[in-house]
Amino acid sequence: MKKITIFTFLALSFNVSAQNFSPKEIKALRKEGQQITIVKDKYGVPHVYAKTDEQAVFGMSYVQCEEFFDKLESSLISRLGRQAEVDGEAAIYKDLWTRIYTDSTRAKALYKESPKWLQKLCDGFAAGVNLYLIAHPEKKTKLIKRVEPWMSLMNNVPALGGSNIDEAGFAAFYSKKTPRFTSYIPSFEPDNFREPAGSNGWAIAPTRTKNKNAMILINPHSEFYGRIEIQVTSEEGLNSYGAPFIGQFSLFQGFNEYLGWMHPVSLSDGKDLYAETVEQKDGKYFYKYNGEMKAVDSTEITVPYKKGNEMLSRKFTVYRTHHGPVVSVLNKKWVTLKTIDGSIDLLAMHWEKMKAKNFDQFKASMDKRVMTGSNVMYADRDGNIAYWHGNFVPKKDPSLNWKRPVDGSTDATEWKGTFALDEIPNYKNPANGWLQNCNSTVLYATGPYDSTMAKKPEFMFPDGQTPRAMNAVKLLDKIQDATMDDIIAAAHDTYLPNAARFIPNLIYSYTSSEKPMPELAGPIEVLKKWDFRTDTSSIATTLAVMWIEKVIEMDVAKLEKPYTNEERYSVTNGAAVSTDNLTARQMTDALKDVVAELTKDFGTWKVAWGTINRYQRNPEGELGSDNKKSWLLPATPGYLGSLNAYVSKKSPDSKNRYGITGNTFVAVVEFGKELKAKTILTGGSSSDPMSPHFTDQVDGYINHQYKDIFFYKKDVLKNAEKTYHPGE
């Protein structure tokens, strides 16, 4: 293991971190900053005005640094595969995963290959961050001292957790602690059942709205504070409002004056695992393909990591077949991951959609077909609503089980091109007048089961029907003459369909038991009287949430290991939760555990949901605390069918539960002659606890009272709180 000092390593690594800005660079950046105007409105929402798109991105990245620099830097560090330099040895395999798919050399080459207009956007993003660093020399960074334009092209690393591979299996293969031909079987970890991040996307046609305008609901569920609400405007036709991921310059969820877009999480299959038959001869590896043995490619990757006051490095030999890198071993076969490599087009697609002015232009941007893991919900000023279930889907043999590794030794399992956008499950202006996706199958996107869509290959829609989607279908089918407030109210409906589905089974298990269970008599009586609606005063909600959590744990534990992402997702998102395989004793014992836990923490099981289900905004990295101010709220996890999904957990030192994921940036947009929109950003626009905008949107978030946004410049200026130029 090679040892070098941290200072020396950082001076060499990527030739970035220890460079100083020259006086000429500083002068140029400050001059450019003066060409950009940032107006923060009374909610702290930034509106960036610039002459060019490049300057607009400059302003956007500067604003991100002002409010969320730590998150932005962490995003860059992760994308550069340098997390272990900050977090130490525990992050080595995260960095190795990233470096398998991208590195600085490749990113620099992609930057040079990009069209000039896209290069300028990358230039603008880097310039905004760099000016912030210059203007704030007191800011202590973890690692990044300078941002280069090519870093924006390190944007297409597949999510390890979304690739049917777990980090432990990946690490086991490359750690050499596990023999290369011994199958790794992941062990069950109790926290694995935690609800995955998800989203609700709705589009409502003019036939269903009061003003006869199309509307869209943009409602992502994710970890809090990973996005910023912003408007970016230029004289080159850009005028978009929405939420970029911190560290990126496109609005992933958002709208302009003409149309809006939403990307719910998708399981539509754009990545595949291949089981490779590998043999070792004379110290070299070969894999079988079409009856021949082909050499396994190998490259050496060095991952630096921090340990104490030293910077160490670890070398790995990474293996690849023509399918992709080796990522695990299963049943004595090496497993490779095949995915699309489209970094330039992916970055371009997300920008082009922001400037689209009609359906055809938006569809043209989506037709690059390089986006995996996301669906597309759409509405526009012309009254169109549309939906695509996925964006990139390869053609392949539909008779095979693509949820698990397929045989890599034959060309019969190869991708055979890519489906056209119109061949992917999609809808435009359905007769029912609305579309929905709540991380659910496309087969119920318009309500009733779609037998025509069901004829498409199953790998196009492995997503199950989530309880949130069931709830959405019921509500949207009743929508008539809807206003934005009606859509907001529907998005916060309190009915919990999975509680209605499973609590009667629990009650039956209790009443049919021959063994007396006096400790459950009171809780069962409360559940019998419940209307399956959540409320902060509801004791039944507390019992139901905690009980169904335990049912999910038992259901996940029964999955065949290693289980696929689709199988786990289906259970943890509530679609495949079931009491069918549980005995009556298991169900009642789970409720006993809930009663015991509540009694231990609070001295009674009669605990209202709002007592323990809390929202608390803390500085980055701080856990929820019972000793700090918090707010009670009725929202429950999505696996109960709650459209207003909210996952709360106890911290090691708390009795109450504090939110970790849920609604983040939420918008309802109406596309009339004049655009109207209402939004809410969890907590507020600032990450500074001393700012009035740290918690000024909490009450609106909890009580579903969204703010009217300021989209037109005259309204922004009337409600301006601060106007300035980057660098001032």
PALO-684632 format. One line per 5 residues: number of its first residue (from 1); for each residue x, y, z of C-alpha. Coordinates in steps of 0.1 Angstrom, whole numbers. Layout:
<sites>
NUM	X:Y:Z ~ ...
</sites>
This chain:
<sites>
1	0:0:0 ~ 15:33:-11 ~ 16:61:14 ~ 17:98:5 ~ 8:129:25
6	-26:144:20 ~ -10:177:8 ~ 11:160:-18 ~ -17:138:-30 ~ -42:167:-34
11	-16:187:-53 ~ -14:158:-79 ~ -50:144:-79 ~ -68:154:-111 ~ -46:184:-112
16	-75:204:-96 ~ -76:208:-59 ~ -44:228:-51 ~ -44:251:-81 ~ -48:289:-74
21	-69:312:-95 ~ -47:337:-113 ~ -55:374:-111 ~ -66:373:-147 ~ -91:345:-140
26	-104:363:-109 ~ -109:395:-128 ~ -127:377:-157 ~ -150:357:-133 ~ -159:389:-114
31	-166:407:-146 ~ -189:379:-158 ~ -207:379:-125 ~ -216:415:-130 ~ -235:406:-161
36	-259:384:-142 ~ -287:395:-118 ~ -301:374:-90 ~ -334:384:-74 ~ -345:366:-43
41	-382:369:-36 ~ -399:371:-3 ~ -397:333:1 ~ -360:333:-6 ~ -366:317:-40
46	-338:329:-64 ~ -346:342:-99 ~ -316:343:-122 ~ -316:368:-151 ~ -289:367:-178
51	-282:375:-214 ~ -270:340:-223 ~ -278:305:-212 ~ -242:301:-201 ~ -246:331:-178
56	-279:317:-165 ~ -262:285:-155 ~ -234:305:-140 ~ -259:322:-117 ~ -277:290:-109
61	-245:273:-97 ~ -235:303:-77 ~ -269:303:-59 ~ -266:266:-52 ~ -233:273:-35
66	-248:301:-14 ~ -274:279:1 ~ -261:243:-3 ~ -224:244:-9 ~ -217:214:13
71	-242:193:-6 ~ -229:206:-40 ~ -193:198:-30 ~ -204:163:-18 ~ -221:157:-51
76	-190:166:-71 ~ -168:145:-48 ~ -190:115:-53 ~ -192:119:-91 ~ -154:123:-92
81	-150:90:-73 ~ -131:107:-45 ~ -154:102:-15 ~ -129:80:3 ~ -105:109:4
86	-129:126:27 ~ -148:97:44 ~ -120:72:46 ~ -118:35:39 ~ -155:29:42
91	-161:47:9 ~ -135:29:-12 ~ -159:6:-30 ~ -183:35:-37 ~ -154:53:-54
96	-143:21:-72 ~ -179:17:-86 ~ -178:53:-99 ~ -143:49:-114 ~ -153:18:-133
101	-178:39:-153 ~ -161:72:-156 ~ -129:91:-149 ~ -114:125:-155 ~ -97:115:-188
106	-129:102:-202 ~ -149:132:-190 ~ -124:156:-206 ~ -128:137:-239 ~ -166:139:-237
111	-164:176:-230 ~ -143:181:-262 ~ -168:160:-281 ~ -198:180:-269 ~ -215:206:-291
116	-203:241:-284 ~ -235:252:-268 ~ -233:224:-243 ~ -196:231:-236 ~ -207:267:-227
121	-232:254:-202 ~ -205:233:-185 ~ -183:264:-186 ~ -210:284:-169 ~ -216:259:-141
126	-179:257:-133 ~ -175:294:-134 ~ -203:300:-109 ~ -189:276:-84 ~ -154:290:-89
131	-165:326:-84 ~ -183:316:-52 ~ -150:301:-39 ~ -132:333:-48 ~ -158:355:-32
136	-159:334:0 ~ -122:326:9 ~ -134:318:44 ~ -154:288:32 ~ -137:256:43
141	-140:230:17 ~ -137:192:22 ~ -117:186:-10 ~ -127:207:-40 ~ -107:239:-45
146	-116:244:-82 ~ -143:231:-105 ~ -135:223:-142 ~ -162:223:-170 ~ -156:186:-178
151	-169:176:-143 ~ -205:181:-155 ~ -199:152:-179 ~ -194:128:-151 ~ -231:124:-150
156	-240:89:-161 ~ -229:65:-135 ~ -256:38:-129 ~ -269:37:-94 ~ -254:6:-77
161	-285:1:-56 ~ -308:2:-87 ~ -288:-23:-106 ~ -298:-55:-88 ~ -264:-55:-72
166	-256:-46:-36 ~ -225:-29:-24 ~ -214:-58:-2 ~ -215:-82:-32 ~ -195:-58:-53
171	-170:-53:-25 ~ -168:-90:-19 ~ -157:-97:-55 ~ -130:-70:-56 ~ -118:-73:-20
176	-102:-107:-28 ~ -116:-118:6 ~ -141:-140:-13 ~ -127:-166:-38 ~ -134:-154:-74
181	-156:-184:-82 ~ -175:-187:-49 ~ -210:-173:-50 ~ -218:-143:-28 ~ -252:-144:-12
186	-261:-111:5 ~ -274:-113:41 ~ -306:-97:51 ~ -302:-63:68 ~ -331:-51:89
191	-330:-16:74 ~ -334:-29:39 ~ -372:-27:42 ~ -371:11:44 ~ -394:26:18
196	-375:37:-13 ~ -377:72:-26 ~ -406:76:-51 ~ -428:102:-67 ~ -463:111:-77
201	-468:125:-111 ~ -502:136:-124 ~ -514:153:-156 ~ -550:166:-159 ~ -565:175:-193
206	-586:206:-199 ~ -618:185:-199 ~ -613:179:-162 ~ -603:215:-150 ~ -624:245:-141
211	-605:269:-164 ~ -602:244:-192 ~ -564:245:-190 ~ -541:214:-186 ~ -524:210:-152
216	-495:189:-139 ~ -487:178:-104 ~ -449:175:-97 ~ -445:156:-65 ~ -412:139:-60
221	-405:120:-28 ~ -369:118:-18 ~ -344:126:10 ~ -350:162:21 ~ -329:192:10
226	-313:176:-21 ~ -329:202:-44 ~ -333:240:-47 ~ -363:259:-60 ~ -352:283:-87
231	-361:302:-119 ~ -335:307:-147 ~ -340:331:-175 ~ -319:343:-204 ~ -323:363:-236
236	-317:331:-256 ~ -352:318:-250 ~ -347:302:-215 ~ -373:308:-189 ~ -378:278:-167
241	-388:273:-131 ~ -383:241:-110 ~ -359:220:-90 ~ -324:209:-101 ~ -305:183:-81
246	-278:201:-61 ~ -246:200:-82 ~ -264:199:-115 ~ -276:226:-139 ~ -307:212:-155
251	-341:214:-139 ~ -350:177:-134 ~ -385:186:-124 ~ -400:218:-136 ~ -419:239:-161
256	-417:269:-184 ~ -444:292:-198 ~ -455:265:-223 ~ -452:231:-207 ~ -441:211:-176
261	-424:178:-169 ~ -421:153:-141 ~ -399:122:-138 ~ -413:95:-114 ~ -389:67:-106
266	-392:38:-131 ~ -382:2:-131 ~ -385:0:-169 ~ -356:-21:-179 ~ -326:-2:-193
271	-298:-21:-175 ~ -291:-59:-175 ~ -269:-84:-157 ~ -251:-112:-175 ~ -238:-144:-160
276	-204:-151:-175 ~ -188:-185:-177 ~ -152:-177:-168 ~ -121:-199:-167 ~ -86:-192:-155
281	-56:-204:-177 ~ -20:-196:-170 ~ -30:-168:-146 ~ -53:-151:-172 ~ -91:-151:-173
286	-113:-161:-203 ~ -150:-162:-208 ~ -172:-183:-230 ~ -191:-167:-258 ~ -207:-186:-288
291	-186:-216:-282 ~ -153:-198:-281 ~ -132:-185:-252 ~ -125:-148:-252 ~ -100:-129:-230
296	-114:-110:-201 ~ -102:-74:-203 ~ -86:-60:-172 ~ -75:-26:-162 ~ -59:-13:-130
301	-77:14:-110 ~ -61:31:-80 ~ -85:44:-53 ~ -69:68:-28 ~ -84:70:7
306	-78:90:39 ~ -67:72:70 ~ -58:95:99 ~ -33:121:87 ~ -22:100:58
311	-35:94:23 ~ -32:58:13 ~ -42:42:-19 ~ -55:8:-29 ~ -51:-8:-63
316	-77:-29:-80 ~ -77:-50:-111 ~ -111:-44:-127 ~ -124:-70:-152 ~ -147:-66:-182
321	-164:-86:-209 ~ -180:-70:-239 ~ -212:-68:-219 ~ -196:-45:-193 ~ -176:-45:-160
326	-177:-75:-137 ~ -197:-64:-106 ~ -203:-96:-86 ~ -203:-134:-86 ~ -233:-156:-84
331	-236:-194:-87 ~ -199:-196:-95 ~ -203:-172:-125 ~ -191:-137:-128 ~ -218:-111:-132
336	-214:-82:-156 ~ -236:-51:-159 ~ -246:-38:-193 ~ -260:-2:-195 ~ -262:27:-219
341	-233:51:-223 ~ -248:84:-233 ~ -234:111:-210 ~ -235:139:-236 ~ -270:132:-249
346	-283:128:-213 ~ -270:162:-203 ~ -283:177:-236 ~ -317:161:-233 ~ -324:175:-198
351	-315:210:-210 ~ -334:209:-243 ~ -366:200:-226 ~ -363:232:-205 ~ -364:253:-236
356	-391:233:-255 ~ -422:254:-264 ~ -446:227:-275 ~ -453:189:-275 ~ -432:182:-307
361	-401:200:-294 ~ -404:183:-260 ~ -408:149:-276 ~ -378:156:-298 ~ -357:161:-267
366	-370:129:-251 ~ -363:111:-283 ~ -326:109:-275 ~ -336:79:-254 ~ -307:79:-229
371	-325:82:-196 ~ -328:51:-174 ~ -347:49:-142 ~ -373:76:-149 ~ -407:79:-164
376	-420:111:-181 ~ -452:130:-171 ~ -461:159:-193 ~ -487:187:-198 ~ -487:219:-219
381	-505:251:-228 ~ -520:236:-259 ~ -540:213:-237 ~ -520:182:-243 ~ -511:157:-216
386	-488:128:-222 ~ -468:100:-205 ~ -439:77:-214 ~ -431:47:-193 ~ -393:50:-194
391	-372:66:-220 ~ -345:41:-229 ~ -355:5:-233 ~ -334:-20:-253 ~ -349:-47:-276
396	-343:-83:-263 ~ -358:-117:-260 ~ -391:-113:-240 ~ -392:-149:-230 ~ -362:-145:-206
401	-363:-133:-170 ~ -345:-100:-172 ~ -349:-93:-135 ~ -320:-118:-129 ~ -287:-124:-147
406	-291:-139:-182 ~ -267:-162:-199 ~ -237:-142:-211 ~ -222:-171:-232 ~ -246:-167:-262
411	-255:-139:-285 ~ -292:-149:-280 ~ -292:-127:-249 ~ -278:-96:-266 ~ -296:-64:-270
416	-310:-61:-305 ~ -313:-23:-309 ~ -335:2:-290 ~ -372:7:-289 ~ -385:39:-305
421	-401:64:-282 ~ -435:55:-296 ~ -429:18:-290 ~ -424:23:-253 ~ -456:22:-233
426	-470:57:-237 ~ -502:78:-238 ~ -511:111:-253 ~ -545:128:-245 ~ -563:97:-232
431	-601:98:-233 ~ -605:97:-195 ~ -588:131:-192 ~ -560:123:-168 ~ -527:104:-163
436	-510:92:-132 ~ -478:75:-122 ~ -469:68:-86 ~ -439:46:-92 ~ -464:21:-105
441	-472:0:-136 ~ -482:17:-167 ~ -512:-7:-170 ~ -533:15:-147 ~ -519:49:-159
446	-555:59:-170 ~ -574:39:-144 ~ -588:6:-157 ~ -564:-23:-166 ~ -550:-16:-201
451	-551:-49:-220 ~ -536:-34:-251 ~ -506:-21:-232 ~ -502:-54:-215 ~ -493:-70:-248
456	-460:-52:-248 ~ -429:-71:-234 ~ -431:-76:-197 ~ -396:-62:-191 ~ -410:-28:-202
461	-431:-25:-171 ~ -419:-46:-142 ~ -433:-20:-118 ~ -461:-33:-96 ~ -493:-14:-88
466	-485:7:-57 ~ -511:15:-31 ~ -504:52:-38 ~ -514:46:-74 ~ -546:28:-63
471	-554:59:-42 ~ -546:83:-71 ~ -568:64:-95 ~ -598:66:-71 ~ -593:103:-66
476	-585:114:-101 ~ -615:95:-115 ~ -638:118:-94 ~ -620:150:-105 ~ -643:175:-123
481	-638:212:-128 ~ -606:210:-109 ~ -587:240:-96 ~ -551:240:-84 ~ -563:239:-48
486	-584:208:-57 ~ -553:190:-70 ~ -533:200:-39 ~ -561:186:-16 ~ -562:154:-36
491	-524:150:-34 ~ -528:152:4 ~ -557:128:7 ~ -556:111:42 ~ -570:77:32
496	-546:48:37 ~ -557:19:14 ~ -531:-6:27 ~ -543:-1:62 ~ -579:-8:50
501	-565:-39:33 ~ -546:-54:61 ~ -559:-42:95 ~ -591:-64:91 ~ -568:-94:88
506	-551:-85:121 ~ -585:-80:138 ~ -597:-114:125 ~ -565:-130:137 ~ -571:-116:172
511	-608:-124:174 ~ -604:-159:161 ~ -576:-168:185 ~ -584:-193:212 ~ -557:-179:234
516	-566:-148:254 ~ -546:-117:247 ~ -558:-91:272 ~ -529:-67:263 ~ -543:-64:228
521	-580:-58:237 ~ -576:-20:238 ~ -555:-16:207 ~ -578:-39:187 ~ -609:-20:198
526	-593:13:186 ~ -584:-3:152 ~ -620:-16:149 ~ -634:19:151 ~ -609:35:127
531	-619:49:93 ~ -584:43:79 ~ -577:80:76 ~ -545:94:91 ~ -547:123:115
536	-523:138:141 ~ -547:128:169 ~ -552:92:157 ~ -539:64:179 ~ -550:39:153
541	-526:54:128 ~ -497:50:152 ~ -506:13:157 ~ -511:7:120 ~ -479:23:107
546	-457:5:132 ~ -475:-28:127 ~ -473:-27:89 ~ -436:-18:92 ~ -431:-51:110
551	-452:-70:84 ~ -429:-56:57 ~ -398:-67:76 ~ -412:-102:77 ~ -421:-101:40
556	-387:-89:29 ~ -370:-115:51 ~ -389:-142:31 ~ -377:-131:-3 ~ -354:-155:-20
561	-318:-143:-17 ~ -303:-126:-35 ~ -336:-108:-43 ~ -338:-84:-72 ~ -344:-46:-70
566	-378:-51:-85 ~ -388:-77:-59 ~ -375:-57:-30 ~ -391:-25:-44 ~ -424:-41:-48
571	-426:-51:-11 ~ -410:-20:4 ~ -432:3:-17 ~ -463:-14:-5 ~ -474:-32:-37
576	-466:-67:-27 ~ -470:-64:11 ~ -490:-93:22 ~ -503:-111:53 ~ -512:-142:33
581	-480:-160:43 ~ -481:-149:79 ~ -498:-169:106 ~ -524:-154:129 ~ -498:-157:157
586	-472:-138:138 ~ -497:-110:131 ~ -508:-106:167 ~ -472:-110:180 ~ -462:-81:158
591	-489:-60:173 ~ -477:-71:208 ~ -442:-58:199 ~ -457:-25:188 ~ -476:-22:221
596	-445:-31:241 ~ -423:-6:222 ~ -448:23:227 ~ -453:14:264 ~ -415:14:269
601	-410:48:253 ~ -442:66:265 ~ -456:46:294 ~ -487:38:273 ~ -497:24:239
606	-522:52:235 ~ -499:75:216 ~ -514:98:189 ~ -496:98:156 ~ -488:135:158
611	-471:129:191 ~ -444:108:177 ~ -445:116:139 ~ -425:149:137 ~ -410:172:112
616	-378:188:123 ~ -353:208:102 ~ -317:205:114 ~ -284:216:100 ~ -268:191:76
621	-258:159:93 ~ -278:164:126 ~ -302:137:136 ~ -337:144:150 ~ -338:153:187
626	-366:152:212 ~ -351:183:228 ~ -355:206:198 ~ -384:223:182 ~ -404:201:159
631	-438:200:142 ~ -465:173:143 ~ -479:161:110 ~ -504:135:97 ~ -485:121:67
636	-475:84:67 ~ -451:63:47 ~ -461:56:11 ~ -464:19:16 ~ -497:25:35
641	-510:42:3 ~ -504:77:16 ~ -500:100:-14 ~ -483:125:9 ~ -456:100:16
646	-435:107:47 ~ -410:83:62 ~ -400:90:98 ~ -376:71:120 ~ -363:72:155
651	-328:84:160 ~ -305:65:185 ~ -313:91:212 ~ -350:99:205 ~ -383:84:213
656	-402:103:186 ~ -398:97:149 ~ -384:124:126 ~ -388:127:89 ~ -360:115:66
661	-378:113:32 ~ -410:127:18 ~ -423:156:-3 ~ -395:178:-13 ~ -402:203:-41
666	-439:200:-50 ~ -457:221:-77 ~ -491:223:-92 ~ -490:242:-125 ~ -518:254:-147
671	-510:262:-183 ~ -533:290:-194 ~ -526:322:-214 ~ -508:333:-183 ~ -490:306:-163
676	-500:300:-127 ~ -484:277:-103 ~ -483:269:-66 ~ -453:253:-49 ~ -439:242:-16
681	-403:234:-7 ~ -399:214:25 ~ -388:236:53 ~ -377:266:31 ~ -353:279:6
686	-323:283:28 ~ -300:258:45 ~ -289:285:71 ~ -306:279:105 ~ -303:317:111
691	-322:325:79 ~ -359:333:81 ~ -362:310:51 ~ -349:279:70 ~ -384:271:82
696	-408:296:67 ~ -425:270:45 ~ -430:244:73 ~ -465:254:81 ~ -475:254:44
701	-459:220:40 ~ -478:205:69 ~ -511:222:63 ~ -510:219:25 ~ -511:256:19
706	-488:261:-11 ~ -474:295:-21 ~ -483:313:-53 ~ -450:315:-72 ~ -437:347:-89
711	-429:337:-125 ~ -432:369:-145 ~ -404:394:-139 ~ -428:423:-129 ~ -441:401:-101
716	-407:390:-90 ~ -395:426:-87 ~ -426:436:-68 ~ -419:409:-43 ~ -381:412:-43
721	-363:408:-10 ~ -327:411:-23 ~ -312:419:-57 ~ -275:414:-64 ~ -248:401:-88
726	-228:369:-82 ~ -195:377:-64 ~ -209:407:-45
</sites>
